[in-house]
């Protein structure tokens, strides 16, 4: 029973850390400079581009909800 609880706890912690990392706005900065790349675009237009999985680097974004992507974009636009 103790091994089961330890395994479940580990799985929850690992899952939370992977999810948190997946929605990290800093990942966008690997390719984008928001002040330049998104100039003149609305948050909705940026969201549409982020969801465009035809863009190879955006393919992983399909794992994120619209709310997660919107929060990432909002955080980057504040900078």
mmCIF file of the N, C-alpha and C atoms, coordinates in Angstrom:
data_MODEL
# 
_entry.id   MODEL 
# 
loop_
_atom_site.group_PDB 
_atom_site.id 
_atom_site.type_symbol 
_atom_site.label_atom_id 
_atom_site.label_alt_id 
_atom_site.label_comp_id 
_atom_site.label_asym_id 
_atom_site.label_entity_id 
_atom_site.label_seq_id 
_atom_site.pdbx_PDB_ins_code 
_atom_site.Cartn_x 
_atom_site.Cartn_y 
_atom_site.Cartn_z 
_atom_site.occupancy 
_atom_site.B_iso_or_equiv 
_atom_site.pdbx_formal_charge 
_atom_site.auth_seq_id 
_atom_site.auth_comp_id 
_atom_site.auth_asym_id 
_atom_site.auth_atom_id 
_atom_site.pdbx_PDB_model_num 
ATOM 1   N N  . UNK A 1 1  ? 0.827  -1.192 0.000   1.00 0.00 ? 1  UNK A N  1 
ATOM 2   C CA . UNK A 1 1  ? 0.000  0.000  0.000   1.00 0.00 ? 1  UNK A CA 1 
ATOM 3   C C  . UNK A 1 1  ? 0.870  1.255  0.000   1.00 0.00 ? 1  UNK A C  1 
ATOM 4   N N  . UNK A 1 2  ? 1.974  1.203  0.754   1.00 0.00 ? 2  UNK A N  1 
ATOM 5   C CA . UNK A 1 2  ? 2.851  2.368  0.821   1.00 0.00 ? 2  UNK A CA 1 
ATOM 6   C C  . UNK A 1 2  ? 3.472  2.644  -0.547  1.00 0.00 ? 2  UNK A C  1 
ATOM 7   N N  . UNK A 1 3  ? 3.844  1.576  -1.280  1.00 0.00 ? 3  UNK A N  1 
ATOM 8   C CA . UNK A 1 3  ? 4.419  1.754  -2.616  1.00 0.00 ? 3  UNK A CA 1 
ATOM 9   C C  . UNK A 1 3  ? 3.389  2.378  -3.562  1.00 0.00 ? 3  UNK A C  1 
ATOM 10  N N  . UNK A 1 4  ? 2.146  1.954  -3.428  1.00 0.00 ? 4  UNK A N  1 
ATOM 11  C CA . UNK A 1 4  ? 1.091  2.495  -4.278  1.00 0.00 ? 4  UNK A CA 1 
ATOM 12  C C  . UNK A 1 4  ? 0.913  3.989  -4.022  1.00 0.00 ? 4  UNK A C  1 
ATOM 13  N N  . UNK A 1 5  ? 0.869  4.387  -2.762  1.00 0.00 ? 5  UNK A N  1 
ATOM 14  C CA . UNK A 1 5  ? 0.715  5.805  -2.420  1.00 0.00 ? 5  UNK A CA 1 
ATOM 15  C C  . UNK A 1 5  ? 1.908  6.615  -2.913  1.00 0.00 ? 5  UNK A C  1 
ATOM 16  N N  . UNK A 1 6  ? 3.101  6.075  -2.765  1.00 0.00 ? 6  UNK A N  1 
ATOM 17  C CA . UNK A 1 6  ? 4.304  6.763  -3.234  1.00 0.00 ? 6  UNK A CA 1 
ATOM 18  C C  . UNK A 1 6  ? 4.255  6.927  -4.745  1.00 0.00 ? 6  UNK A C  1 
ATOM 19  N N  . UNK A 1 7  ? 3.859  5.884  -5.443  1.00 0.00 ? 7  UNK A N  1 
ATOM 20  C CA . UNK A 1 7  ? 3.761  5.939  -6.903  1.00 0.00 ? 7  UNK A CA 1 
ATOM 21  C C  . UNK A 1 7  ? 2.715  6.948  -7.357  1.00 0.00 ? 7  UNK A C  1 
ATOM 22  N N  . UNK A 1 8  ? 1.564  6.949  -6.695  1.00 0.00 ? 8  UNK A N  1 
ATOM 23  C CA . UNK A 1 8  ? 0.509  7.894  -7.053  1.00 0.00 ? 8  UNK A CA 1 
ATOM 24  C C  . UNK A 1 8  ? 0.942  9.332  -6.798  1.00 0.00 ? 8  UNK A C  1 
ATOM 25  N N  . UNK A 1 9  ? 1.595  9.567  -5.673  1.00 0.00 ? 9  UNK A N  1 
ATOM 26  C CA . UNK A 1 9  ? 2.083  10.910 -5.356  1.00 0.00 ? 9  UNK A CA 1 
ATOM 27  C C  . UNK A 1 9  ? 3.096  11.363 -6.393  1.00 0.00 ? 9  UNK A C  1 
ATOM 28  N N  . UNK A 1 10 ? 4.014  10.490 -6.743  1.00 0.00 ? 10 UNK A N  1 
ATOM 29  C CA . UNK A 1 10 ? 5.027  10.811 -7.746  1.00 0.00 ? 10 UNK A CA 1 
ATOM 30  C C  . UNK A 1 10 ? 4.364  11.134 -9.085  1.00 0.00 ? 10 UNK A C  1 
ATOM 31  N N  . UNK A 1 11 ? 3.374  10.345 -9.475  1.00 0.00 ? 11 UNK A N  1 
ATOM 32  C CA . UNK A 1 11 ? 2.690  10.562 -10.754 1.00 0.00 ? 11 UNK A CA 1 
ATOM 33  C C  . UNK A 1 11 ? 1.980  11.913 -10.780 1.00 0.00 ? 11 UNK A C  1 
ATOM 34  N N  . UNK A 1 12 ? 1.344  12.274 -9.681  1.00 0.00 ? 12 UNK A N  1 
ATOM 35  C CA . UNK A 1 12 ? 0.647  13.560 -9.606  1.00 0.00 ? 12 UNK A CA 1 
ATOM 36  C C  . UNK A 1 12 ? 1.636  14.712 -9.695  1.00 0.00 ? 12 UNK A C  1 
ATOM 37  N N  . UNK A 1 13 ? 2.725  14.630 -8.947  1.00 0.00 ? 13 UNK A N  1 
ATOM 38  C CA . UNK A 1 13 ? 3.733  15.691 -8.963  1.00 0.00 ? 13 UNK A CA 1 
ATOM 39  C C  . UNK A 1 13 ? 4.363  15.796 -10.344 1.00 0.00 ? 13 UNK A C  1 
ATOM 40  N N  . UNK A 1 14 ? 4.703  14.687 -10.937 1.00 0.00 ? 14 UNK A N  1 
ATOM 41  C CA . UNK A 1 14 ? 5.309  14.692 -12.267 1.00 0.00 ? 14 UNK A CA 1 
ATOM 42  C C  . UNK A 1 14 ? 4.331  15.257 -13.292 1.00 0.00 ? 14 UNK A C  1 
ATOM 43  N N  . UNK A 1 15 ? 3.091  14.844 -13.225 1.00 0.00 ? 15 UNK A N  1 
ATOM 44  C CA . UNK A 1 15 ? 2.082  15.353 -14.152 1.00 0.00 ? 15 UNK A CA 1 
ATOM 45  C C  . UNK A 1 15 ? 1.873  16.842 -14.007 1.00 0.00 ? 15 UNK A C  1 
ATOM 46  N N  . UNK A 1 16 ? 1.867  17.339 -12.791 1.00 0.00 ? 16 UNK A N  1 
ATOM 47  C CA . UNK A 1 16 ? 1.697  18.774 -12.563 1.00 0.00 ? 16 UNK A CA 1 
ATOM 48  C C  . UNK A 1 16 ? 2.874  19.556 -13.106 1.00 0.00 ? 16 UNK A C  1 
ATOM 49  N N  . UNK A 1 17 ? 4.072  19.044 -12.925 1.00 0.00 ? 17 UNK A N  1 
ATOM 50  C CA . UNK A 1 17 ? 5.238  19.779 -13.407 1.00 0.00 ? 17 UNK A CA 1 
ATOM 51  C C  . UNK A 1 17 ? 5.311  19.762 -14.928 1.00 0.00 ? 17 UNK A C  1 
ATOM 52  N N  . UNK A 1 18 ? 4.897  18.680 -15.561 1.00 0.00 ? 18 UNK A N  1 
ATOM 53  C CA . UNK A 1 18 ? 4.880  18.634 -17.025 1.00 0.00 ? 18 UNK A CA 1 
ATOM 54  C C  . UNK A 1 18 ? 3.829  19.591 -17.557 1.00 0.00 ? 18 UNK A C  1 
ATOM 55  N N  . UNK A 1 19 ? 2.648  19.610 -16.946 1.00 0.00 ? 19 UNK A N  1 
ATOM 56  C CA . UNK A 1 19 ? 1.595  20.515 -17.385 1.00 0.00 ? 19 UNK A CA 1 
ATOM 57  C C  . UNK A 1 19 ? 2.012  21.961 -17.215 1.00 0.00 ? 19 UNK A C  1 
ATOM 58  N N  . UNK A 1 20 ? 2.631  22.270 -16.101 1.00 0.00 ? 20 UNK A N  1 
ATOM 59  C CA . UNK A 1 20 ? 3.066  23.642 -15.853 1.00 0.00 ? 20 UNK A CA 1 
ATOM 60  C C  . UNK A 1 20 ? 4.111  24.056 -16.868 1.00 0.00 ? 20 UNK A C  1 
ATOM 61  N N  . UNK A 1 21 ? 5.001  23.160 -17.203 1.00 0.00 ? 21 UNK A N  1 
ATOM 62  C CA . UNK A 1 21 ? 6.033  23.476 -18.186 1.00 0.00 ? 21 UNK A CA 1 
ATOM 63  C C  . UNK A 1 21 ? 5.458  23.640 -19.580 1.00 0.00 ? 21 UNK A C  1 
ATOM 64  N N  . UNK A 1 22 ? 4.418  22.884 -19.884 1.00 0.00 ? 22 UNK A N  1 
ATOM 65  C CA . UNK A 1 22 ? 3.826  22.943 -21.215 1.00 0.00 ? 22 UNK A CA 1 
ATOM 66  C C  . UNK A 1 22 ? 3.165  24.289 -21.469 1.00 0.00 ? 22 UNK A C  1 
ATOM 67  N N  . UNK A 1 23 ? 2.671  24.939 -20.437 1.00 0.00 ? 23 UNK A N  1 
ATOM 68  C CA . UNK A 1 23 ? 2.002  26.229 -20.583 1.00 0.00 ? 23 UNK A CA 1 
ATOM 69  C C  . UNK A 1 23 ? 2.916  27.380 -20.182 1.00 0.00 ? 23 UNK A C  1 
ATOM 70  N N  . UNK A 1 24 ? 4.191  27.213 -20.346 1.00 0.00 ? 24 UNK A N  1 
ATOM 71  C CA . UNK A 1 24 ? 5.169  28.233 -19.973 1.00 0.00 ? 24 UNK A CA 1 
ATOM 72  C C  . UNK A 1 24 ? 5.286  29.267 -21.086 1.00 0.00 ? 24 UNK A C  1 
ATOM 73  N N  . UNK A 1 25 ? 4.906  30.517 -20.833 1.00 0.00 ? 25 UNK A N  1 
ATOM 74  C CA . UNK A 1 25 ? 4.989  31.547 -21.867 1.00 0.00 ? 25 UNK A CA 1 
ATOM 75  C C  . UNK A 1 25 ? 6.401  31.749 -22.408 1.00 0.00 ? 25 UNK A C  1 
ATOM 76  N N  . UNK A 1 26 ? 7.400  31.444 -21.607 1.00 0.00 ? 26 UNK A N  1 
ATOM 77  C CA . UNK A 1 26 ? 8.785  31.635 -22.039 1.00 0.00 ? 26 UNK A CA 1 
ATOM 78  C C  . UNK A 1 26 ? 9.135  30.753 -23.236 1.00 0.00 ? 26 UNK A C  1 
ATOM 79  N N  . UNK A 1 27 ? 8.385  29.656 -23.426 1.00 0.00 ? 27 UNK A N  1 
ATOM 80  C CA . UNK A 1 27 ? 8.638  28.792 -24.580 1.00 0.00 ? 27 UNK A CA 1 
ATOM 81  C C  . UNK A 1 27 ? 8.437  29.548 -25.890 1.00 0.00 ? 27 UNK A C  1 
ATOM 82  N N  . UNK A 1 28 ? 7.506  30.484 -25.903 1.00 0.00 ? 28 UNK A N  1 
ATOM 83  C CA . UNK A 1 28 ? 7.250  31.270 -27.118 1.00 0.00 ? 28 UNK A CA 1 
ATOM 84  C C  . UNK A 1 28 ? 8.464  32.119 -27.485 1.00 0.00 ? 28 UNK A C  1 
ATOM 85  N N  . UNK A 1 29 ? 9.207  32.512 -26.463 1.00 0.00 ? 29 UNK A N  1 
ATOM 86  C CA . UNK A 1 29 ? 10.341 33.400 -26.691 1.00 0.00 ? 29 UNK A CA 1 
ATOM 87  C C  . UNK A 1 29 ? 11.523 32.690 -27.328 1.00 0.00 ? 29 UNK A C  1 
ATOM 88  N N  . UNK A 1 30 ? 11.440 31.366 -27.456 1.00 0.00 ? 30 UNK A N  1 
ATOM 89  C CA . UNK A 1 30 ? 12.485 30.638 -28.182 1.00 0.00 ? 30 UNK A CA 1 
ATOM 90  C C  . UNK A 1 30 ? 12.513 31.072 -29.648 1.00 0.00 ? 30 UNK A C  1 
ATOM 91  N N  . UNK A 1 31 ? 11.347 31.451 -30.165 1.00 0.00 ? 31 UNK A N  1 
ATOM 92  C CA . UNK A 1 31 ? 11.249 31.827 -31.587 1.00 0.00 ? 31 UNK A CA 1 
ATOM 93  C C  . UNK A 1 31 ? 10.749 33.253 -31.813 1.00 0.00 ? 31 UNK A C  1 
ATOM 94  N N  . UNK A 1 32 ? 9.975  33.768 -30.862 1.00 0.00 ? 32 UNK A N  1 
ATOM 95  C CA . UNK A 1 32 ? 9.292  35.043 -31.079 1.00 0.00 ? 32 UNK A CA 1 
ATOM 96  C C  . UNK A 1 32 ? 9.860  36.173 -30.235 1.00 0.00 ? 32 UNK A C  1 
ATOM 97  N N  . UNK A 1 33 ? 9.832  37.351 -30.818 1.00 0.00 ? 33 UNK A N  1 
ATOM 98  C CA . UNK A 1 33 ? 10.059 38.607 -30.104 1.00 0.00 ? 33 UNK A CA 1 
ATOM 99  C C  . UNK A 1 33 ? 8.717  39.330 -30.192 1.00 0.00 ? 33 UNK A C  1 
ATOM 100 N N  . UNK A 1 34 ? 7.895  39.255 -29.120 1.00 0.00 ? 34 UNK A N  1 
ATOM 101 C CA . UNK A 1 34 ? 6.530  39.773 -29.201 1.00 0.00 ? 34 UNK A CA 1 
ATOM 102 C C  . UNK A 1 34 ? 6.419  41.198 -29.737 1.00 0.00 ? 34 UNK A C  1 
ATOM 103 N N  . UNK A 1 35 ? 7.297  42.085 -29.319 1.00 0.00 ? 35 UNK A N  1 
ATOM 104 C CA . UNK A 1 35 ? 7.208  43.478 -29.765 1.00 0.00 ? 35 UNK A CA 1 
ATOM 105 C C  . UNK A 1 35 ? 7.361  43.598 -31.280 1.00 0.00 ? 35 UNK A C  1 
ATOM 106 N N  . UNK A 1 36 ? 8.088  42.684 -31.879 1.00 0.00 ? 36 UNK A N  1 
ATOM 107 C CA . UNK A 1 36 ? 8.296  42.720 -33.330 1.00 0.00 ? 36 UNK A CA 1 
ATOM 108 C C  . UNK A 1 36 ? 7.314  41.803 -34.067 1.00 0.00 ? 36 UNK A C  1 
ATOM 109 N N  . UNK A 1 37 ? 7.236  40.555 -33.634 1.00 0.00 ? 37 UNK A N  1 
ATOM 110 C CA . UNK A 1 37 ? 6.448  39.556 -34.357 1.00 0.00 ? 37 UNK A CA 1 
ATOM 111 C C  . UNK A 1 37 ? 4.943  39.786 -34.262 1.00 0.00 ? 37 UNK A C  1 
ATOM 112 N N  . UNK A 1 38 ? 4.487  40.342 -33.162 1.00 0.00 ? 38 UNK A N  1 
ATOM 113 C CA . UNK A 1 38 ? 3.053  40.474 -32.935 1.00 0.00 ? 38 UNK A CA 1 
ATOM 114 C C  . UNK A 1 38 ? 2.574  41.916 -33.013 1.00 0.00 ? 38 UNK A C  1 
ATOM 115 N N  . UNK A 1 39 ? 3.416  42.807 -33.498 1.00 0.00 ? 39 UNK A N  1 
ATOM 116 C CA . UNK A 1 39 ? 3.060  44.219 -33.592 1.00 0.00 ? 39 UNK A CA 1 
ATOM 117 C C  . UNK A 1 39 ? 1.822  44.379 -34.469 1.00 0.00 ? 39 UNK A C  1 
ATOM 118 N N  . UNK A 1 40 ? 0.839  45.102 -33.962 1.00 0.00 ? 40 UNK A N  1 
ATOM 119 C CA . UNK A 1 40 ? -0.389 45.361 -34.706 1.00 0.00 ? 40 UNK A CA 1 
ATOM 120 C C  . UNK A 1 40 ? -1.392 44.222 -34.691 1.00 0.00 ? 40 UNK A C  1 
ATOM 121 N N  . UNK A 1 41 ? -1.078 43.131 -34.006 1.00 0.00 ? 41 UNK A N  1 
ATOM 122 C CA . UNK A 1 41 ? -1.992 41.988 -33.937 1.00 0.00 ? 41 UNK A CA 1 
ATOM 123 C C  . UNK A 1 41 ? -2.782 42.035 -32.638 1.00 0.00 ? 41 UNK A C  1 
ATOM 124 N N  . UNK A 1 42 ? -4.040 41.629 -32.711 1.00 0.00 ? 42 UNK A N  1 
ATOM 125 C CA . UNK A 1 42 ? -4.846 41.507 -31.497 1.00 0.00 ? 42 UNK A CA 1 
ATOM 126 C C  . UNK A 1 42 ? -4.502 40.193 -30.806 1.00 0.00 ? 42 UNK A C  1 
ATOM 127 N N  . UNK A 1 43 ? -4.912 40.080 -29.555 1.00 0.00 ? 43 UNK A N  1 
ATOM 128 C CA . UNK A 1 43 ? -4.679 38.834 -28.814 1.00 0.00 ? 43 UNK A CA 1 
ATOM 129 C C  . UNK A 1 43 ? -5.375 37.666 -29.511 1.00 0.00 ? 43 UNK A C  1 
ATOM 130 N N  . UNK A 1 44 ? -6.554 37.918 -30.098 1.00 0.00 ? 44 UNK A N  1 
ATOM 131 C CA . UNK A 1 44 ? -7.278 36.857 -30.814 1.00 0.00 ? 44 UNK A CA 1 
ATOM 132 C C  . UNK A 1 44 ? -6.517 36.401 -32.056 1.00 0.00 ? 44 UNK A C  1 
ATOM 133 N N  . UNK A 1 45 ? -5.888 37.341 -32.762 1.00 0.00 ? 45 UNK A N  1 
ATOM 134 C CA . UNK A 1 45 ? -5.098 36.980 -33.945 1.00 0.00 ? 45 UNK A CA 1 
ATOM 135 C C  . UNK A 1 45 ? -3.869 36.167 -33.548 1.00 0.00 ? 45 UNK A C  1 
ATOM 136 N N  . UNK A 1 46 ? -3.244 36.562 -32.450 1.00 0.00 ? 46 UNK A N  1 
ATOM 137 C CA . UNK A 1 46 ? -2.071 35.825 -31.960 1.00 0.00 ? 46 UNK A CA 1 
ATOM 138 C C  . UNK A 1 46 ? -2.490 34.420 -31.547 1.00 0.00 ? 46 UNK A C  1 
ATOM 139 N N  . UNK A 1 47 ? -3.633 34.317 -30.869 1.00 0.00 ? 47 UNK A N  1 
ATOM 140 C CA . UNK A 1 47 ? -4.149 33.008 -30.449 1.00 0.00 ? 47 UNK A CA 1 
ATOM 141 C C  . UNK A 1 47 ? -4.408 32.119 -31.667 1.00 0.00 ? 47 UNK A C  1 
ATOM 142 N N  . UNK A 1 48 ? -4.994 32.680 -32.702 1.00 0.00 ? 48 UNK A N  1 
ATOM 143 C CA . UNK A 1 48 ? -5.260 31.901 -33.918 1.00 0.00 ? 48 UNK A CA 1 
ATOM 144 C C  . UNK A 1 48 ? -3.958 31.378 -34.523 1.00 0.00 ? 48 UNK A C  1 
ATOM 145 N N  . UNK A 1 49 ? -2.930 32.201 -34.542 1.00 0.00 ? 49 UNK A N  1 
ATOM 146 C CA . UNK A 1 49 ? -1.632 31.762 -35.065 1.00 0.00 ? 49 UNK A CA 1 
ATOM 147 C C  . UNK A 1 49 ? -1.011 30.694 -34.162 1.00 0.00 ? 49 UNK A C  1 
ATOM 148 N N  . UNK A 1 50 ? -1.150 30.864 -32.848 1.00 0.00 ? 50 UNK A N  1 
ATOM 149 C CA . UNK A 1 50 ? -0.593 29.886 -31.903 1.00 0.00 ? 50 UNK A CA 1 
ATOM 150 C C  . UNK A 1 50 ? -1.264 28.526 -32.065 1.00 0.00 ? 50 UNK A C  1 
ATOM 151 N N  . UNK A 1 51 ? -2.541 28.531 -32.451 1.00 0.00 ? 51 UNK A N  1 
ATOM 152 C CA . UNK A 1 51 ? -3.284 27.286 -32.635 1.00 0.00 ? 51 UNK A CA 1 
ATOM 153 C C  . UNK A 1 51 ? -3.061 26.671 -34.013 1.00 0.00 ? 51 UNK A C  1 
ATOM 154 N N  . UNK A 1 52 ? -2.381 27.381 -34.902 1.00 0.00 ? 52 UNK A N  1 
ATOM 155 C CA . UNK A 1 52 ? -2.135 26.898 -36.261 1.00 0.00 ? 52 UNK A CA 1 
ATOM 156 C C  . UNK A 1 52 ? -1.057 25.818 -36.221 1.00 0.00 ? 52 UNK A C  1 
ATOM 157 N N  . UNK A 1 53 ? -1.488 24.571 -36.212 1.00 0.00 ? 53 UNK A N  1 
ATOM 158 C CA . UNK A 1 53 ? -0.535 23.462 -36.089 1.00 0.00 ? 53 UNK A CA 1 
ATOM 159 C C  . UNK A 1 53 ? 0.163  23.141 -37.410 1.00 0.00 ? 53 UNK A C  1 
ATOM 160 N N  . UNK A 1 54 ? -0.174 23.852 -38.471 1.00 0.00 ? 54 UNK A N  1 
ATOM 161 C CA . UNK A 1 54 ? 0.585  23.714 -39.717 1.00 0.00 ? 54 UNK A CA 1 
ATOM 162 C C  . UNK A 1 54 ? 1.971  24.330 -39.550 1.00 0.00 ? 54 UNK A C  1 
ATOM 163 N N  . UNK A 1 55 ? 2.088  25.234 -38.577 1.00 0.00 ? 55 UNK A N  1 
ATOM 164 C CA . UNK A 1 55 ? 3.389  25.792 -38.226 1.00 0.00 ? 55 UNK A CA 1 
ATOM 165 C C  . UNK A 1 55 ? 4.060  24.751 -37.340 1.00 0.00 ? 55 UNK A C  1 
ATOM 166 N N  . UNK A 1 56 ? 5.164  24.188 -37.821 1.00 0.00 ? 56 UNK A N  1 
ATOM 167 C CA . UNK A 1 56 ? 5.802  23.046 -37.154 1.00 0.00 ? 56 UNK A CA 1 
ATOM 168 C C  . UNK A 1 56 ? 6.058  23.301 -35.670 1.00 0.00 ? 56 UNK A C  1 
ATOM 169 N N  . UNK A 1 57 ? 6.560  24.474 -35.323 1.00 0.00 ? 57 UNK A N  1 
ATOM 170 C CA . UNK A 1 57 ? 6.888  24.761 -33.924 1.00 0.00 ? 57 UNK A CA 1 
ATOM 171 C C  . UNK A 1 57 ? 5.646  24.940 -33.055 1.00 0.00 ? 57 UNK A C  1 
ATOM 172 N N  . UNK A 1 58 ? 4.473  25.080 -33.668 1.00 0.00 ? 58 UNK A N  1 
ATOM 173 C CA . UNK A 1 58 ? 3.234  25.244 -32.913 1.00 0.00 ? 58 UNK A CA 1 
ATOM 174 C C  . UNK A 1 58 ? 2.497  23.923 -32.718 1.00 0.00 ? 58 UNK A C  1 
ATOM 175 N N  . UNK A 1 59 ? 3.018  22.830 -33.252 1.00 0.00 ? 59 UNK A N  1 
ATOM 176 C CA . UNK A 1 59 ? 2.325  21.538 -33.187 1.00 0.00 ? 59 UNK A CA 1 
ATOM 177 C C  . UNK A 1 59 ? 2.026  21.113 -31.752 1.00 0.00 ? 59 UNK A C  1 
ATOM 178 N N  . UNK A 1 60 ? 2.936  21.382 -30.828 1.00 0.00 ? 60 UNK A N  1 
ATOM 179 C CA . UNK A 1 60 ? 2.718  20.994 -29.429 1.00 0.00 ? 60 UNK A CA 1 
ATOM 180 C C  . UNK A 1 60 ? 1.606  21.801 -28.771 1.00 0.00 ? 60 UNK A C  1 
ATOM 181 N N  . UNK A 1 61 ? 1.247  22.931 -29.351 1.00 0.00 ? 61 UNK A N  1 
ATOM 182 C CA . UNK A 1 61 ? 0.206  23.770 -28.760 1.00 0.00 ? 61 UNK A CA 1 
ATOM 183 C C  . UNK A 1 61 ? -1.156 23.092 -28.766 1.00 0.00 ? 61 UNK A C  1 
ATOM 184 N N  . UNK A 1 62 ? -1.329 22.053 -29.595 1.00 0.00 ? 62 UNK A N  1 
ATOM 185 C CA . UNK A 1 62 ? -2.632 21.373 -29.627 1.00 0.00 ? 62 UNK A CA 1 
ATOM 186 C C  . UNK A 1 62 ? -2.939 20.722 -28.279 1.00 0.00 ? 62 UNK A C  1 
ATOM 187 N N  . UNK A 1 63 ? -1.916 20.496 -27.464 1.00 0.00 ? 63 UNK A N  1 
ATOM 188 C CA . UNK A 1 63 ? -2.114 19.899 -26.140 1.00 0.00 ? 63 UNK A CA 1 
ATOM 189 C C  . UNK A 1 63 ? -2.630 20.914 -25.127 1.00 0.00 ? 63 UNK A C  1 
ATOM 190 N N  . UNK A 1 64 ? -2.589 22.196 -25.478 1.00 0.00 ? 64 UNK A N  1 
ATOM 191 C CA . UNK A 1 64 ? -3.009 23.251 -24.561 1.00 0.00 ? 64 UNK A CA 1 
ATOM 192 C C  . UNK A 1 64 ? -4.421 23.712 -24.892 1.00 0.00 ? 64 UNK A C  1 
ATOM 193 N N  . UNK A 1 65 ? -5.156 24.091 -23.860 1.00 0.00 ? 65 UNK A N  1 
ATOM 194 C CA . UNK A 1 65 ? -6.503 24.624 -24.077 1.00 0.00 ? 65 UNK A CA 1 
ATOM 195 C C  . UNK A 1 65 ? -6.402 26.065 -24.573 1.00 0.00 ? 65 UNK A C  1 
ATOM 196 N N  . UNK A 1 66 ? -7.504 26.567 -25.103 1.00 0.00 ? 66 UNK A N  1 
ATOM 197 C CA . UNK A 1 66 ? -7.535 27.969 -25.529 1.00 0.00 ? 66 UNK A CA 1 
ATOM 198 C C  . UNK A 1 66 ? -7.227 28.893 -24.357 1.00 0.00 ? 66 UNK A C  1 
ATOM 199 N N  . UNK A 1 67 ? -7.724 28.521 -23.176 1.00 0.00 ? 67 UNK A N  1 
ATOM 200 C CA . UNK A 1 67 ? -7.499 29.344 -21.991 1.00 0.00 ? 67 UNK A CA 1 
ATOM 201 C C  . UNK A 1 67 ? -6.019 29.384 -21.617 1.00 0.00 ? 67 UNK A C  1 
ATOM 202 N N  . UNK A 1 68 ? -5.344 28.242 -21.712 1.00 0.00 ? 68 UNK A N  1 
ATOM 203 C CA . UNK A 1 68 ? -3.913 28.198 -21.406 1.00 0.00 ? 68 UNK A CA 1 
ATOM 204 C C  . UNK A 1 68 ? -3.112 29.030 -22.404 1.00 0.00 ? 68 UNK A C  1 
ATOM 205 N N  . UNK A 1 69 ? -3.434 28.885 -23.686 1.00 0.00 ? 69 UNK A N  1 
ATOM 206 C CA . UNK A 1 69 ? -2.736 29.672 -24.704 1.00 0.00 ? 69 UNK A CA 1 
ATOM 207 C C  . UNK A 1 69 ? -3.006 31.163 -24.519 1.00 0.00 ? 69 UNK A C  1 
ATOM 208 N N  . UNK A 1 70 ? -4.265 31.514 -24.239 1.00 0.00 ? 70 UNK A N  1 
ATOM 209 C CA . UNK A 1 70 ? -4.613 32.923 -24.039 1.00 0.00 ? 70 UNK A CA 1 
ATOM 210 C C  . UNK A 1 70 ? -3.871 33.502 -22.835 1.00 0.00 ? 70 UNK A C  1 
ATOM 211 N N  . UNK A 1 71 ? -3.736 32.720 -21.769 1.00 0.00 ? 71 UNK A N  1 
ATOM 212 C CA . UNK A 1 71 ? -3.003 33.187 -20.586 1.00 0.00 ? 71 UNK A CA 1 
ATOM 213 C C  . UNK A 1 71 ? -1.521 33.387 -20.907 1.00 0.00 ? 71 UNK A C  1 
ATOM 214 N N  . UNK A 1 72 ? -0.959 32.485 -21.699 1.00 0.00 ? 72 UNK A N  1 
ATOM 215 C CA . UNK A 1 72 ? 0.444  32.628 -22.099 1.00 0.00 ? 72 UNK A CA 1 
ATOM 216 C C  . UNK A 1 72 ? 0.638  33.901 -22.920 1.00 0.00 ? 72 UNK A C  1 
ATOM 217 N N  . UNK A 1 73 ? -0.264 34.136 -23.857 1.00 0.00 ? 73 UNK A N  1 
ATOM 218 C CA . UNK A 1 73 ? -0.174 35.317 -24.716 1.00 0.00 ? 73 UNK A CA 1 
ATOM 219 C C  . UNK A 1 73 ? -0.331 36.582 -23.891 1.00 0.00 ? 73 UNK A C  1 
ATOM 220 N N  . UNK A 1 74 ? -1.300 36.585 -22.976 1.00 0.00 ? 74 UNK A N  1 
ATOM 221 C CA . UNK A 1 74 ? -1.512 37.762 -22.126 1.00 0.00 ? 74 UNK A CA 1 
ATOM 222 C C  . UNK A 1 74 ? -0.272 38.064 -21.297 1.00 0.00 ? 74 UNK A C  1 
ATOM 223 N N  . UNK A 1 75 ? 0.359  37.029 -20.765 1.00 0.00 ? 75 UNK A N  1 
ATOM 224 C CA . UNK A 1 75 ? 1.572  37.231 -19.961 1.00 0.00 ? 75 UNK A CA 1 
ATOM 225 C C  . UNK A 1 75 ? 2.688  37.834 -20.806 1.00 0.00 ? 75 UNK A C  1 
ATOM 226 N N  . UNK A 1 76 ? 2.819  37.388 -22.038 1.00 0.00 ? 76 UNK A N  1 
ATOM 227 C CA . UNK A 1 76 ? 3.875  37.906 -22.911 1.00 0.00 ? 76 UNK A CA 1 
ATOM 228 C C  . UNK A 1 76 ? 3.581  39.320 -23.386 1.00 0.00 ? 76 UNK A C  1 
ATOM 229 N N  . UNK A 1 77 ? 2.318  39.645 -23.596 1.00 0.00 ? 77 UNK A N  1 
ATOM 230 C CA . UNK A 1 77 ? 1.966  40.988 -24.047 1.00 0.00 ? 77 UNK A CA 1 
ATOM 231 C C  . UNK A 1 77 ? 2.171  42.030 -22.952 1.00 0.00 ? 77 UNK A C  1 
ATOM 232 N N  . UNK A 1 78 ? 2.154  41.600 -21.693 1.00 0.00 ? 78 UNK A N  1 
ATOM 233 C CA . UNK A 1 78 ? 2.387  42.520 -20.567 1.00 0.00 ? 78 UNK A CA 1 
ATOM 234 C C  . UNK A 1 78 ? 3.837  42.954 -20.477 1.00 0.00 ? 78 UNK A C  1 
ATOM 235 N N  . UNK A 1 79 ? 4.738  42.146 -21.030 1.00 0.00 ? 79 UNK A N  1 
ATOM 236 C CA . UNK A 1 79 ? 6.175  42.425 -20.902 1.00 0.00 ? 79 UNK A CA 1 
ATOM 237 C C  . UNK A 1 79 ? 6.589  43.582 -21.762 1.00 0.00 ? 79 UNK A C  1 
# 
